[in-house]
Structures are given as structure tokens and as C-alpha cells.
């Protein structure tokens, strides 16, 4: 499954926790935001004036490496 601009921000961060760092690196304060469960990635990019294509590419690369790493072990 690949991340689309129509995915909800909260869903992306829950499915691929490593993507939280991408949001933070772009100074997007979506982590813990009550709107994250309503905003899509597209909405967040518009709100924070972040280049959508570049941001999506970074999210997808991070999610792919998160999938390869598998779930965190205690």
C-alpha cells in the first residue's frame, strides 16, 4: 500500500510511525493535532505551504523503509 495525498494524516502516522519524523522535519505540527484525523495529506500540505510532490515522495520512501524494518520489538 502506498501513501496517497487523500490519506488522512492520522492514519498515515499510525500505519507508518516513522513518517512522524517527516512531518516534524517539515515543521508540520500534525503530531497530536486534533485535526489530523480529519485532514488529508493534501490538506496538511496546503495548510503548511509544503510542496506536495516532494513531501509525498519523502513520506513514501520513509513508509517503505518502515515496512521493510517491520514492527518494533520490545
CHARMM-style PDB file with segment names, atoms N, HN, CA, C and O in Angstrom:
ATOM      1  N   UNK     1       0.844  -1.176   0.000  1.00  0.00      PROA
ATOM      2  CA  UNK     1       0.000   0.000   0.000  1.00  0.00      PROA
ATOM      3  C   UNK     1       0.893   1.245   0.000  1.00  0.00      PROA
ATOM      4  O   UNK     1       1.853   1.329   0.766  1.00  0.00      PROA
ATOM      5  N   UNK     2       0.576   2.176  -0.839  1.00  0.00      PROA
ATOM      6  HN  UNK     2      -0.204   2.107  -1.461  1.00  0.00      PROA
ATOM      7  CA  UNK     2       1.347   3.409  -0.918  1.00  0.00      PROA
ATOM      8  C   UNK     2       0.540   4.578  -0.368  1.00  0.00      PROA
ATOM      9  O   UNK     2      -0.690   4.565  -0.411  1.00  0.00      PROA
ATOM     10  N   UNK     3       1.217   5.561   0.136  1.00  0.00      PROA
ATOM     11  HN  UNK     3       2.217   5.571   0.172  1.00  0.00      PROA
ATOM     12  CA  UNK     3       0.550   6.733   0.699  1.00  0.00      PROA
ATOM     13  C   UNK     3       0.081   7.631  -0.440  1.00  0.00      PROA
ATOM     14  O   UNK     3       0.833   7.922  -1.370  1.00  0.00      PROA
ATOM     15  N   UNK     4      -1.171   8.063  -0.351  1.00  0.00      PROA
ATOM     16  HN  UNK     4      -1.782   7.826   0.405  1.00  0.00      PROA
ATOM     17  CA  UNK     4      -1.748   8.982  -1.330  1.00  0.00      PROA
ATOM     18  C   UNK     4      -2.041  10.317  -0.642  1.00  0.00      PROA
ATOM     19  O   UNK     4      -2.157  10.386   0.581  1.00  0.00      PROA
ATOM     20  N   UNK     5      -2.155  11.345  -1.428  1.00  0.00      PROA
ATOM     21  HN  UNK     5      -2.060  11.288  -2.422  1.00  0.00      PROA
ATOM     22  CA  UNK     5      -2.439  12.669  -0.866  1.00  0.00      PROA
ATOM     23  C   UNK     5      -3.823  12.717  -0.227  1.00  0.00      PROA
ATOM     24  O   UNK     5      -4.123  13.634   0.537  1.00  0.00      PROA
ATOM     25  N   UNK     6      -4.657  11.744  -0.534  1.00  0.00      PROA
ATOM     26  HN  UNK     6      -4.413  10.999  -1.155  1.00  0.00      PROA
ATOM     27  CA  UNK     6      -6.009  11.694   0.021  1.00  0.00      PROA
ATOM     28  C   UNK     6      -6.100  10.935   1.344  1.00  0.00      PROA
ATOM     29  O   UNK     6      -7.161  10.896   1.967  1.00  0.00      PROA
ATOM     30  N   UNK     7      -4.975  10.325   1.777  1.00  0.00      PROA
ATOM     31  HN  UNK     7      -4.113  10.357   1.271  1.00  0.00      PROA
ATOM     32  CA  UNK     7      -4.977   9.626   3.064  1.00  0.00      PROA
ATOM     33  C   UNK     7      -5.041  10.635   4.208  1.00  0.00      PROA
ATOM     34  O   UNK     7      -4.480  11.728   4.120  1.00  0.00      PROA
ATOM     35  N   UNK     8      -5.720  10.259   5.264  1.00  0.00      PROA
ATOM     36  HN  UNK     8      -6.175   9.371   5.335  1.00  0.00      PROA
ATOM     37  CA  UNK     8      -5.780  11.112   6.444  1.00  0.00      PROA
ATOM     38  C   UNK     8      -4.425  11.109   7.152  1.00  0.00      PROA
ATOM     39  O   UNK     8      -3.771  10.072   7.260  1.00  0.00      PROA
ATOM     40  N   UNK     9      -4.021  12.272   7.627  1.00  0.00      PROA
ATOM     41  HN  UNK     9      -4.553  13.114   7.539  1.00  0.00      PROA
ATOM     42  CA  UNK     9      -2.730  12.436   8.288  1.00  0.00      PROA
ATOM     43  C   UNK     9      -2.595  11.461   9.461  1.00  0.00      PROA
ATOM     44  O   UNK     9      -1.569  10.796   9.602  1.00  0.00      PROA
ATOM     45  N   UNK    10      -3.617  11.378  10.291  1.00  0.00      PROA
ATOM     46  HN  UNK    10      -4.450  11.918  10.177  1.00  0.00      PROA
ATOM     47  CA  UNK    10      -3.575  10.491  11.460  1.00  0.00      PROA
ATOM     48  C   UNK    10      -3.391   9.037  11.045  1.00  0.00      PROA
ATOM     49  O   UNK    10      -2.633   8.302  11.678  1.00  0.00      PROA
ATOM     50  N   UNK    11      -4.077   8.619   9.988  1.00  0.00      PROA
ATOM     51  HN  UNK    11      -4.692   9.216   9.473  1.00  0.00      PROA
ATOM     52  CA  UNK    11      -3.947   7.243   9.502  1.00  0.00      PROA
ATOM     53  C   UNK    11      -2.523   6.953   9.026  1.00  0.00      PROA
ATOM     54  O   UNK    11      -1.988   5.871   9.269  1.00  0.00      PROA
ATOM     55  N   UNK    12      -1.919   7.921   8.352  1.00  0.00      PROA
ATOM     56  HN  UNK    12      -2.354   8.800   8.155  1.00  0.00      PROA
ATOM     57  CA  UNK    12      -0.541   7.746   7.859  1.00  0.00      PROA
ATOM     58  C   UNK    12       0.406   7.561   9.036  1.00  0.00      PROA
ATOM     59  O   UNK    12       1.221   6.639   9.039  1.00  0.00      PROA
ATOM     60  N   UNK    13       0.303   8.430  10.032  1.00  0.00      PROA
ATOM     61  HN  UNK    13      -0.360   9.179  10.030  1.00  0.00      PROA
ATOM     62  CA  UNK    13       1.224   8.350  11.177  1.00  0.00      PROA
ATOM     63  C   UNK    13       1.005   7.084  12.009  1.00  0.00      PROA
ATOM     64  O   UNK    13       1.953   6.550  12.586  1.00  0.00      PROA
ATOM     65  N   UNK    14      -0.224   6.609  12.071  1.00  0.00      PROA
ATOM     66  HN  UNK    14      -0.994   7.043  11.603  1.00  0.00      PROA
ATOM     67  CA  UNK    14      -0.487   5.372  12.825  1.00  0.00      PROA
ATOM     68  C   UNK    14       0.017   4.135  12.067  1.00  0.00      PROA
ATOM     69  O   UNK    14       0.583   3.221  12.667  1.00  0.00      PROA
ATOM     70  N   UNK    15      -0.191   4.117  10.760  1.00  0.00      PROA
ATOM     71  HN  UNK    15      -0.650   4.859  10.272  1.00  0.00      PROA
ATOM     72  CA  UNK    15       0.217   2.956   9.951  1.00  0.00      PROA
ATOM     73  C   UNK    15       1.727   2.892   9.782  1.00  0.00      PROA
ATOM     74  O   UNK    15       2.319   1.813   9.808  1.00  0.00      PROA
ATOM     75  N   UNK    16       2.349   4.058   9.607  1.00  0.00      PROA
ATOM     76  HN  UNK    16       1.868   4.935   9.585  1.00  0.00      PROA
ATOM     77  CA  UNK    16       3.801   4.139   9.407  1.00  0.00      PROA
ATOM     78  C   UNK    16       4.383   5.135  10.407  1.00  0.00      PROA
ATOM     79  O   UNK    16       4.605   6.292  10.049  1.00  0.00      PROA
ATOM     80  N   UNK    17       4.634   4.724  11.644  1.00  0.00      PROA
ATOM     81  HN  UNK    17       4.453   3.784  11.935  1.00  0.00      PROA
ATOM     82  CA  UNK    17       5.110   5.646  12.686  1.00  0.00      PROA
ATOM     83  C   UNK    17       6.387   6.414  12.304  1.00  0.00      PROA
ATOM     84  O   UNK    17       6.598   7.529  12.780  1.00  0.00      PROA
ATOM     85  N   UNK    18       7.214   5.843  11.475  1.00  0.00      PROA
ATOM     86  HN  UNK    18       7.043   4.937  11.089  1.00  0.00      PROA
ATOM     87  CA  UNK    18       8.445   6.537  11.071  1.00  0.00      PROA
ATOM     88  C   UNK    18       8.141   7.826  10.308  1.00  0.00      PROA
ATOM     89  O   UNK    18       8.993   8.712  10.239  1.00  0.00      PROA
ATOM     90  N   UNK    19       6.949   7.945   9.738  1.00  0.00      PROA
ATOM     91  HN  UNK    19       6.257   7.225   9.794  1.00  0.00      PROA
ATOM     92  CA  UNK    19       6.599   9.155   8.992  1.00  0.00      PROA
ATOM     93  C   UNK    19       6.394  10.357   9.906  1.00  0.00      PROA
ATOM     94  O   UNK    19       6.379  11.494   9.435  1.00  0.00      PROA
ATOM     95  N   UNK    20       6.240  10.126  11.183  1.00  0.00      PROA
ATOM     96  HN  UNK    20       6.252   9.202  11.566  1.00  0.00      PROA
ATOM     97  CA  UNK    20       6.094  11.236  12.132  1.00  0.00      PROA
ATOM     98  C   UNK    20       7.295  12.173  12.006  1.00  0.00      PROA
ATOM     99  O   UNK    20       7.136  13.393  12.046  1.00  0.00      PROA
ATOM    100  N   UNK    21       8.480  11.614  11.855  1.00  0.00      PROA
ATOM    101  HN  UNK    21       8.609  10.623  11.822  1.00  0.00      PROA
ATOM    102  CA  UNK    21       9.692  12.411  11.711  1.00  0.00      PROA
ATOM    103  C   UNK    21       9.614  13.293  10.460  1.00  0.00      PROA
ATOM    104  O   UNK    21      10.102  14.423  10.480  1.00  0.00      PROA
ATOM    105  N   UNK    22       9.021  12.807   9.393  1.00  0.00      PROA
ATOM    106  HN  UNK    22       8.625  11.889   9.377  1.00  0.00      PROA
ATOM    107  CA  UNK    22       8.897  13.593   8.157  1.00  0.00      PROA
ATOM    108  C   UNK    22       8.016  14.818   8.412  1.00  0.00      PROA
ATOM    109  O   UNK    22       8.354  15.924   7.988  1.00  0.00      PROA
ATOM    110  N   UNK    23       6.898  14.628   9.098  1.00  0.00      PROA
ATOM    111  HN  UNK    23       6.623  13.730   9.443  1.00  0.00      PROA
ATOM    112  CA  UNK    23       6.031  15.755   9.425  1.00  0.00      PROA
ATOM    113  C   UNK    23       6.791  16.777  10.275  1.00  0.00      PROA
ATOM    114  O   UNK    23       6.726  17.978  10.014  1.00  0.00      PROA
ATOM    115  N   UNK    24       7.503  16.301  11.280  1.00  0.00      PROA
ATOM    116  HN  UNK    24       7.556  15.325  11.492  1.00  0.00      PROA
ATOM    117  CA  UNK    24       8.246  17.200  12.155  1.00  0.00      PROA
ATOM    118  C   UNK    24       9.372  17.915  11.416  1.00  0.00      PROA
ATOM    119  O   UNK    24       9.598  19.104  11.642  1.00  0.00      PROA
ATOM    120  N   UNK    25      10.072  17.217  10.545  1.00  0.00      PROA
ATOM    121  HN  UNK    25       9.888  16.251  10.362  1.00  0.00      PROA
ATOM    122  CA  UNK    25      11.160  17.827   9.777  1.00  0.00      PROA
ATOM    123  C   UNK    25      10.672  18.960   8.884  1.00  0.00      PROA
ATOM    124  O   UNK    25      11.423  19.884   8.574  1.00  0.00      PROA
ATOM    125  N   UNK    26       9.413  18.884   8.473  1.00  0.00      PROA
ATOM    126  HN  UNK    26       8.802  18.134   8.725  1.00  0.00      PROA
ATOM    127  CA  UNK    26       8.830  19.929   7.625  1.00  0.00      PROA
ATOM    128  C   UNK    26       8.082  20.982   8.451  1.00  0.00      PROA
ATOM    129  O   UNK    26       7.326  21.795   7.920  1.00  0.00      PROA
ATOM    130  N   UNK    27       8.317  20.938   9.761  1.00  0.00      PROA
ATOM    131  HN  UNK    27       8.931  20.277  10.193  1.00  0.00      PROA
ATOM    132  CA  UNK    27       7.703  21.890  10.694  1.00  0.00      PROA
ATOM    133  C   UNK    27       6.170  21.864  10.634  1.00  0.00      PROA
ATOM    134  O   UNK    27       5.498  22.878  10.822  1.00  0.00      PROA
ATOM    135  N   UNK    28       5.657  20.689  10.369  1.00  0.00      PROA
ATOM    136  HN  UNK    28       6.203  19.865  10.216  1.00  0.00      PROA
ATOM    137  CA  UNK    28       4.207  20.485  10.351  1.00  0.00      PROA
ATOM    138  C   UNK    28       3.820  19.951  11.731  1.00  0.00      PROA
ATOM    139  O   UNK    28       4.294  18.896  12.151  1.00  0.00      PROA
ATOM    140  N   UNK    29       2.983  20.666  12.408  1.00  0.00      PROA
ATOM    141  HN  UNK    29       2.598  21.524  12.066  1.00  0.00      PROA
ATOM    142  CA  UNK    29       2.622  20.293  13.776  1.00  0.00      PROA
ATOM    143  C   UNK    29       1.396  19.387  13.803  1.00  0.00      PROA
ATOM    144  O   UNK    29       0.471  19.587  14.591  1.00  0.00      PROA
ATOM    145  N   UNK    30       1.411  18.400  12.937  1.00  0.00      PROA
ATOM    146  HN  UNK    30       2.162  18.237  12.297  1.00  0.00      PROA
ATOM    147  CA  UNK    30       0.282  17.477  12.810  1.00  0.00      PROA
ATOM    148  C   UNK    30       0.267  16.427  13.917  1.00  0.00      PROA
ATOM    149  O   UNK    30      -0.787  15.878  14.240  1.00  0.00      PROA
ATOM    150  N   UNK    31       1.418  16.150  14.491  1.00  0.00      PROA
ATOM    151  HN  UNK    31       2.274  16.596  14.229  1.00  0.00      PROA
ATOM    152  CA  UNK    31       1.519  15.140  15.534  1.00  0.00      PROA
ATOM    153  C   UNK    31       0.770  15.634  16.767  1.00  0.00      PROA
ATOM    154  O   UNK    31       1.123  16.656  17.356  1.00  0.00      PROA
ATOM    155  N   UNK    32      -0.262  14.899  17.146  1.00  0.00      PROA
ATOM    156  HN  UNK    32      -0.549  14.069  16.668  1.00  0.00      PROA
ATOM    157  CA  UNK    32      -1.065  15.270  18.301  1.00  0.00      PROA
ATOM    158  C   UNK    32      -2.132  16.313  18.019  1.00  0.00      PROA
ATOM    159  O   UNK    32      -2.874  16.696  18.924  1.00  0.00      PROA
ATOM    160  N   UNK    33      -2.219  16.772  16.798  1.00  0.00      PROA
ATOM    161  HN  UNK    33      -1.616  16.461  16.064  1.00  0.00      PROA
ATOM    162  CA  UNK    33      -3.216  17.779  16.437  1.00  0.00      PROA
ATOM    163  C   UNK    33      -4.601  17.120  16.351  1.00  0.00      PROA
ATOM    164  O   UNK    33      -4.739  16.062  15.738  1.00  0.00      PROA
ATOM    165  N   UNK    34      -5.615  17.728  16.951  1.00  0.00      PROA
ATOM    166  HN  UNK    34      -5.503  18.588  17.449  1.00  0.00      PROA
ATOM    167  CA  UNK    34      -6.952  17.134  16.890  1.00  0.00      PROA
ATOM    168  C   UNK    34      -7.560  17.136  15.481  1.00  0.00      PROA
ATOM    169  O   UNK    34      -8.539  16.433  15.232  1.00  0.00      PROA
ATOM    170  N   UNK    35      -6.995  17.910  14.575  1.00  0.00      PROA
ATOM    171  HN  UNK    35      -6.199  18.481  14.778  1.00  0.00      PROA
ATOM    172  CA  UNK    35      -7.496  17.976  13.198  1.00  0.00      PROA
ATOM    173  C   UNK    35      -6.888  16.870  12.327  1.00  0.00      PROA
ATOM    174  O   UNK    35      -7.388  16.606  11.233  1.00  0.00      PROA
ATOM    175  N   UNK    36      -5.824  16.225  12.795  1.00  0.00      PROA
ATOM    176  HN  UNK    36      -5.418  16.439  13.684  1.00  0.00      PROA
ATOM    177  CA  UNK    36      -5.120  15.215  11.995  1.00  0.00      PROA
ATOM    178  C   UNK    36      -6.019  14.060  11.562  1.00  0.00      PROA
ATOM    179  O   UNK    36      -5.758  13.418  10.545  1.00  0.00      PROA
ATOM    180  N   UNK    37      -7.068  13.794  12.323  1.00  0.00      PROA
ATOM    181  HN  UNK    37      -7.281  14.316  13.149  1.00  0.00      PROA
ATOM    182  CA  UNK    37      -7.972  12.704  11.941  1.00  0.00      PROA
ATOM    183  C   UNK    37      -8.989  13.148  10.890  1.00  0.00      PROA
ATOM    184  O   UNK    37      -9.773  12.336  10.398  1.00  0.00      PROA
ATOM    185  N   UNK    38      -8.974  14.426  10.552  1.00  0.00      PROA
ATOM    186  HN  UNK    38      -8.337  15.085  10.951  1.00  0.00      PROA
ATOM    187  CA  UNK    38      -9.873  14.959   9.524  1.00  0.00      PROA
ATOM    188  C   UNK    38      -9.130  15.462   8.286  1.00  0.00      PROA
ATOM    189  O   UNK    38      -9.671  15.439   7.181  1.00  0.00      PROA
ATOM    190  N   UNK    39      -7.894  15.914   8.476  1.00  0.00      PROA
ATOM    191  HN  UNK    39      -7.454  15.933   9.375  1.00  0.00      PROA
ATOM    192  CA  UNK    39      -7.108  16.460   7.366  1.00  0.00      PROA
ATOM    193  C   UNK    39      -6.425  15.367   6.562  1.00  0.00      PROA
ATOM    194  O   UNK    39      -5.891  14.405   7.113  1.00  0.00      PROA
ATOM    195  N   UNK    40      -6.454  15.536   5.259  1.00  0.00      PROA
ATOM    196  HN  UNK    40      -6.887  16.318   4.811  1.00  0.00      PROA
ATOM    197  CA  UNK    40      -5.685  14.650   4.390  1.00  0.00      PROA
ATOM    198  C   UNK    40      -4.258  15.182   4.301  1.00  0.00      PROA
ATOM    199  O   UNK    40      -3.970  16.292   4.748  1.00  0.00      PROA
ATOM    200  N   UNK    41      -3.379  14.389   3.726  1.00  0.00      PROA
ATOM    201  HN  UNK    41      -3.613  13.487   3.363  1.00  0.00      PROA
ATOM    202  CA  UNK    41      -2.009  14.844   3.489  1.00  0.00      PROA
ATOM    203  C   UNK    41      -2.041  16.096   2.613  1.00  0.00      PROA
ATOM    204  O   UNK    41      -1.274  17.035   2.825  1.00  0.00      PROA
ATOM    205  N   UNK    42      -2.923  16.095   1.644  1.00  0.00      PROA
ATOM    206  HN  UNK    42      -3.546  15.332   1.471  1.00  0.00      PROA
ATOM    207  CA  UNK    42      -3.089  17.240   0.754  1.00  0.00      PROA
ATOM    208  C   UNK    42      -3.482  18.493   1.546  1.00  0.00      PROA
ATOM    209  O   UNK    42      -2.914  19.565   1.338  1.00  0.00      PROA
ATOM    210  N   UNK    43      -4.446  18.354   2.447  1.00  0.00      PROA
ATOM    211  HN  UNK    43      -4.907  17.482   2.616  1.00  0.00      PROA
ATOM    212  CA  UNK    43      -4.867  19.479   3.288  1.00  0.00      PROA
ATOM    213  C   UNK    43      -3.699  20.011   4.117  1.00  0.00      PROA
ATOM    214  O   UNK    43      -3.501  21.221   4.222  1.00  0.00      PROA
ATOM    215  N   UNK    44      -2.931  19.094   4.702  1.00  0.00      PROA
ATOM    216  HN  UNK    44      -3.092  18.111   4.617  1.00  0.00      PROA
ATOM    217  CA  UNK    44      -1.803  19.487   5.555  1.00  0.00      PROA
ATOM    218  C   UNK    44      -0.747  20.235   4.744  1.00  0.00      PROA
ATOM    219  O   UNK    44      -0.187  21.226   5.212  1.00  0.00      PROA
ATOM    220  N   UNK    45      -0.478  19.764   3.539  1.00  0.00      PROA
ATOM    221  HN  UNK    45      -0.933  18.958   3.159  1.00  0.00      PROA
ATOM    222  CA  UNK    45       0.492  20.448   2.677  1.00  0.00      PROA
ATOM    223  C   UNK    45       0.023  21.855   2.342  1.00  0.00      PROA
ATOM    224  O   UNK    45       0.813  22.799   2.361  1.00  0.00      PROA
ATOM    225  N   UNK    46      -1.249  21.994   2.038  1.00  0.00      PROA
ATOM    226  HN  UNK    46      -1.891  21.227   2.022  1.00  0.00      PROA
ATOM    227  CA  UNK    46      -1.811  23.321   1.758  1.00  0.00      PROA
ATOM    228  C   UNK    46      -1.708  24.225   2.985  1.00  0.00      PROA
ATOM    229  O   UNK    46      -1.281  25.376   2.888  1.00  0.00      PROA
ATOM    230  N   UNK    47      -2.100  23.696   4.124  1.00  0.00      PROA
ATOM    231  HN  UNK    47      -2.447  22.761   4.203  1.00  0.00      PROA
ATOM    232  CA  UNK    47      -2.111  24.471   5.365  1.00  0.00      PROA
ATOM    233  C   UNK    47      -0.716  24.963   5.755  1.00  0.00      PROA
ATOM    234  O   UNK    47      -0.549  26.085   6.232  1.00  0.00      PROA
ATOM    235  N   UNK    48       0.278  24.105   5.545  1.00  0.00      PROA
ATOM    236  HN  UNK    48       0.143  23.193   5.158  1.00  0.00      PROA
ATOM    237  CA  UNK    48       1.648  24.424   5.969  1.00  0.00      PROA
ATOM    238  C   UNK    48       2.539  24.906   4.825  1.00  0.00      PROA
ATOM    239  O   UNK    48       3.735  25.132   5.014  1.00  0.00      PROA
ATOM    240  N   UNK    49       1.953  25.060   3.646  1.00  0.00      PROA
ATOM    241  HN  UNK    49       0.982  24.876   3.493  1.00  0.00      PROA
ATOM    242  CA  UNK    49       2.675  25.534   2.459  1.00  0.00      PROA
ATOM    243  C   UNK    49       3.916  24.689   2.165  1.00  0.00      PROA
ATOM    244  O   UNK    49       5.021  25.203   1.986  1.00  0.00      PROA
ATOM    245  N   UNK    50       3.694  23.387   2.122  1.00  0.00      PROA
ATOM    246  HN  UNK    50       2.797  22.969   2.267  1.00  0.00      PROA
ATOM    247  CA  UNK    50       4.755  22.415   1.832  1.00  0.00      PROA
ATOM    248  C   UNK    50       4.524  21.860   0.433  1.00  0.00      PROA
ATOM    249  O   UNK    50       3.388  21.581   0.051  1.00  0.00      PROA
ATOM    250  N   UNK    51       5.599  21.701  -0.327  1.00  0.00      PROA
ATOM    251  HN  UNK    51       6.522  21.928  -0.016  1.00  0.00      PROA
ATOM    252  CA  UNK    51       5.496  21.145  -1.674  1.00  0.00      PROA
ATOM    253  C   UNK    51       4.941  19.724  -1.603  1.00  0.00      PROA
ATOM    254  O   UNK    51       5.575  18.825  -1.050  1.00  0.00      PROA
ATOM    255  N   UNK    52       3.765  19.534  -2.162  1.00  0.00      PROA
ATOM    256  HN  UNK    52       3.249  20.264  -2.611  1.00  0.00      PROA
ATOM    257  CA  UNK    52       3.028  18.266  -2.081  1.00  0.00      PROA
ATOM    258  C   UNK    52       3.809  17.090  -2.674  1.00  0.00      PROA
ATOM    259  O   UNK    52       3.928  16.038  -2.044  1.00  0.00      PROA
ATOM    260  N   UNK    53       4.331  17.268  -3.863  1.00  0.00      PROA
ATOM    261  HN  UNK    53       4.234  18.122  -4.374  1.00  0.00      PROA
ATOM    262  CA  UNK    53       5.021  16.165  -4.546  1.00  0.00      PROA
ATOM    263  C   UNK    53       6.261  15.727  -3.775  1.00  0.00      PROA
ATOM    264  O   UNK    53       6.487  14.532  -3.584  1.00  0.00      PROA
ATOM    265  N   UNK    54       7.059  16.684  -3.337  1.00  0.00      PROA
ATOM    266  HN  UNK    54       6.876  17.655  -3.493  1.00  0.00      PROA
ATOM    267  CA  UNK    54       8.282  16.359  -2.595  1.00  0.00      PROA
ATOM    268  C   UNK    54       7.945  15.719  -1.250  1.00  0.00      PROA
ATOM    269  O   UNK    54       8.593  14.761  -0.828  1.00  0.00      PROA
ATOM    270  N   UNK    55       6.928  16.255  -0.584  1.00  0.00      PROA
ATOM    271  HN  UNK    55       6.401  17.033  -0.926  1.00  0.00      PROA
ATOM    272  CA  UNK    55       6.531  15.721   0.715  1.00  0.00      PROA
ATOM    273  C   UNK    55       6.012  14.285   0.580  1.00  0.00      PROA
ATOM    274  O   UNK    55       6.380  13.409   1.363  1.00  0.00      PROA
ATOM    275  N   UNK    56       5.164  14.056  -0.408  1.00  0.00      PROA
ATOM    276  HN  UNK    56       4.865  14.767  -1.044  1.00  0.00      PROA
ATOM    277  CA  UNK    56       4.645  12.699  -0.639  1.00  0.00      PROA
ATOM    278  C   UNK    56       5.776  11.724  -0.944  1.00  0.00      PROA
ATOM    279  O   UNK    56       5.779  10.597  -0.451  1.00  0.00      PROA
ATOM    280  N   UNK    57       6.730  12.155  -1.751  1.00  0.00      PROA
ATOM    281  HN  UNK    57       6.727  13.072  -2.151  1.00  0.00      PROA
ATOM    282  CA  UNK    57       7.864  11.286  -2.082  1.00  0.00      PROA
ATOM    283  C   UNK    57       8.633  10.909  -0.817  1.00  0.00      PROA
ATOM    284  O   UNK    57       9.038   9.759  -0.645  1.00  0.00      PROA
ATOM    285  N   UNK    58       8.829  11.890   0.064  1.00  0.00      PROA
ATOM    286  HN  UNK    58       8.500  12.824  -0.076  1.00  0.00      PROA
ATOM    287  CA  UNK    58       9.548  11.621   1.310  1.00  0.00      PROA
ATOM    288  C   UNK    58       8.741  10.710   2.237  1.00  0.00      PROA
ATOM    289  O   UNK    58       9.291   9.802   2.862  1.00  0.00      PROA
ATOM    290  N   UNK    59       7.437  10.960   2.320  1.00  0.00      PROA
ATOM    291  HN  UNK    59       6.991  11.697   1.813  1.00  0.00      PROA
ATOM    292  CA  UNK    59       6.576  10.082   3.127  1.00  0.00      PROA
ATOM    293  C   UNK    59       6.630   8.648   2.621  1.00  0.00      PROA
ATOM    294  O   UNK    59       6.771   7.705   3.400  1.00  0.00      PROA
ATOM    295  N   UNK    60       6.516   8.497   1.304  1.00  0.00      PROA
ATOM    296  HN  UNK    60       6.401   9.262   0.671  1.00  0.00      PROA
ATOM    297  CA  UNK    60       6.503   7.149   0.707  1.00  0.00      PROA
ATOM    298  C   UNK    60       7.825   6.426   0.924  1.00  0.00      PROA
ATOM    299  O   UNK    60       7.830   5.233   1.225  1.00  0.00      PROA
ATOM    300  N   UNK    61       8.936   7.120   0.779  1.00  0.00      PROA
ATOM    301  HN  UNK    61       8.932   8.090   0.535  1.00  0.00      PROA
ATOM    302  CA  UNK    61      10.249   6.499   0.999  1.00  0.00      PROA
ATOM    303  C   UNK    61      10.399   6.074   2.454  1.00  0.00      PROA
ATOM    304  O   UNK    61      10.913   4.992   2.740  1.00  0.00      PROA
ATOM    305  N   UNK    62       9.956   6.914   3.358  1.00  0.00      PROA
ATOM    306  HN  UNK    62       9.539   7.792   3.126  1.00  0.00      PROA
ATOM    307  CA  UNK    62      10.047   6.595   4.787  1.00  0.00      PROA
ATOM    308  C   UNK    62       9.124   5.430   5.129  1.00  0.00      PROA
ATOM    309  O   UNK    62       9.509   4.542   5.890  1.00  0.00      PROA
ATOM    310  N   UNK    63       7.926   5.424   4.584  1.00  0.00      PROA
ATOM    311  HN  UNK    63       7.614   6.146   3.966  1.00  0.00      PROA
ATOM    312  CA  UNK    63       6.980   4.337   4.839  1.00  0.00      PROA
ATOM    313  C   UNK    63       7.515   3.019   4.297  1.00  0.00      PROA
ATOM    314  O   UNK    63       7.350   1.976   4.929  1.00  0.00      PROA
ATOM    315  N   UNK    64       8.149   3.057   3.140  1.00  0.00      PROA
ATOM    316  HN  UNK    64       8.283   3.905   2.626  1.00  0.00      PROA
ATOM    317  CA  UNK    64       8.712   1.838   2.545  1.00  0.00      PROA
ATOM    318  C   UNK    64       9.800   1.269   3.438  1.00  0.00      PROA
ATOM    319  O   UNK    64       9.868   0.056   3.637  1.00  0.00      PROA
ATOM    320  N   UNK    65      10.652   2.130   3.976  1.00  0.00      PROA
ATOM    321  HN  UNK    65      10.597   3.115   3.814  1.00  0.00      PROA
ATOM    322  CA  UNK    65      11.710   1.630   4.859  1.00  0.00      PROA
ATOM    323  C   UNK    65      11.120   1.161   6.185  1.00  0.00      PROA
ATOM    324  O   UNK    65      11.657   0.242   6.803  1.00  0.00      PROA
ATOM    325  N   UNK    66      10.034   1.770   6.628  1.00  0.00      PROA
ATOM    326  HN  UNK    66       9.597   2.516   6.126  1.00  0.00      PROA
ATOM    327  CA  UNK    66       9.339   1.353   7.845  1.00  0.00      PROA
ATOM    328  C   UNK    66       8.741  -0.036   7.640  1.00  0.00      PROA
ATOM    329  O   UNK    66       8.798  -0.872   8.542  1.00  0.00      PROA
ATOM    330  N   UNK    67       8.167  -0.289   6.464  1.00  0.00      PROA
ATOM    331  HN  UNK    67       8.120   0.391   5.732  1.00  0.00      PROA
ATOM    332  CA  UNK    67       7.605  -1.610   6.157  1.00  0.00      PROA
ATOM    333  C   UNK    67       8.693  -2.683   6.128  1.00  0.00      PROA
ATOM    334  O   UNK    67       8.486  -3.802   6.597  1.00  0.00      PROA
ATOM    335  N   UNK    68       9.844  -2.331   5.577  1.00  0.00      PROA
ATOM    336  HN  UNK    68      10.012  -1.422   5.196  1.00  0.00      PROA
ATOM    337  CA  UNK    68      10.961  -3.289   5.491  1.00  0.00      PROA
ATOM    338  C   UNK    68      11.465  -3.634   6.874  1.00  0.00      PROA
ATOM    339  O   UNK    68      11.764  -4.795   7.156  1.00  0.00      PROA
ATOM    340  N   UNK    69      11.562  -2.629   7.749  1.00  0.00      PROA
ATOM    341  HN  UNK    69      11.319  -1.687   7.519  1.00  0.00      PROA
ATOM    342  CA  UNK    69      12.069  -2.840   9.095  1.00  0.00      PROA
ATOM    343  C   UNK    69      11.129  -3.698   9.926  1.00  0.00      PROA
ATOM    344  O   UNK    69      11.559  -4.409  10.834  1.00  0.00      PROA
ATOM    345  N   UNK    70       9.841  -3.626   9.607  1.00  0.00      PROA
ATOM    346  HN  UNK    70       9.492  -3.049   8.869  1.00  0.00      PROA
ATOM    347  CA  UNK    70       8.855  -4.408  10.348  1.00  0.00      PROA
ATOM    348  C   UNK    70       8.502  -3.742  11.655  1.00  0.00      PROA
ATOM    349  O   UNK    70       8.976  -2.645  11.950  1.00  0.00      PROA
ATOM    350  N   UNK    71       7.672  -4.403  12.441  1.00  0.00      PROA
ATOM    351  HN  UNK    71       7.287  -5.295  12.201  1.00  0.00      PROA
ATOM    352  CA  UNK    71       7.238  -3.826  13.706  1.00  0.00      PROA
ATOM    353  C   UNK    71       8.385  -3.738  14.706  1.00  0.00      PROA
ATOM    354  O   UNK    71       9.300  -4.562  14.708  1.00  0.00      PROA
ATOM    355  N   UNK    72       8.312  -2.728  15.544  1.00  0.00      PROA
ATOM    356  HN  UNK    72       7.569  -2.059  15.543  1.00  0.00      PROA
ATOM    357  CA  UNK    72       9.346  -2.563  16.583  1.00  0.00      PROA
ATOM    358  C   UNK    72       9.246  -3.700  17.573  1.00  0.00      PROA
ATOM    359  O   UNK    72       8.157  -4.181  17.885  1.00  0.00      PROA
ATOM    360  N   UNK    73      10.394  -4.122  18.059  1.00  0.00      PROA
ATOM    361  HN  UNK    73      11.279  -3.731  17.805  1.00  0.00      PROA
ATOM    362  CA  UNK    73      10.425  -5.202  19.055  1.00  0.00      PROA
ATOM    363  C   UNK    73      10.785  -4.619  20.406  1.00  0.00      PROA
ATOM    364  O   UNK    73      11.604  -3.704  20.494  1.00  0.00      PROA
ATOM    365  N   UNK    74      10.179  -5.144  21.461  1.00  0.00      PROA
ATOM    366  HN  UNK    74       9.514  -5.888  21.390  1.00  0.00      PROA
ATOM    367  CA  UNK    74      10.471  -4.613  22.811  1.00  0.00      PROA
ATOM    368  C   UNK    74      11.869  -4.949  23.255  1.00  0.00      PROA
ATOM    369  OT1 UNK    74      12.272  -4.579  24.358  1.00  0.00      PROA
TER     370      UNK     74
END
